[in-house]
Amino acid sequence: MSNHTILTIGAFIVLTTILQNFYRLLGNTGDDIAGAQDMILATTIATSYLEMAQGLAFDEVTDTSSLALGNAAALTAPYALGRDDADEDSVHKFDDFDDFHRFSIERTATGTNRRFATSFAVSYVNPSDVSQTSTTRTFLKRIDLTTWRSYPPSEGSPLDTLRLSLVMGYFHFD
């Protein structure tokens, strides 16, 4: 075997190694971009739900009354938070903030085949520390939502989960 043949084989080995590393890096970058796009979609979906929740009445009692409520005891009991009846089977039929409690929804993002699931929890919170839930009625409620990509299934890596919270207070201005 001549020196030229050995040099040619060596050059092919180096070139093959460089190309393999390049394509592996390119593939990892594509996965990173897809993951970032998933989180952008999840954030958009979650923000839409939070905006929808903000547009609703604080409580079932405050939805039907234009009078100021001065006693938190008149609000929905903590164990009764959630949808008021079976007809409220869609976020578009909700009339107050706590209707989201124990609700889950799955939607396909527009323009893609990716589906995202979101689950909600609503609770009263301690006015002194909104990170603490309260077992009694207060004039503050917090919605916690969790959003993740449910389809297509993740291969080899865990799915990113987005968790957001929003605190809503009841104040009446005359």
Secondary structure, 3 states (H helix, E strand, C coil): CCHHHHHHHHHHHHHHHHHHHHHHHHHHHHHHHHHHHHHHHHHHHHHHHHHHHHCCECCHHHHCCCCCCCCHHHCCCHHHCCCCCCCCCCHHHCCEHHHHCCCEEEEECCCCCCEEEEEEEEEEEECCEEEEECCCCCCEEEEEEEEEEEECCCCCCCCCEEEEEEEEECCCCC
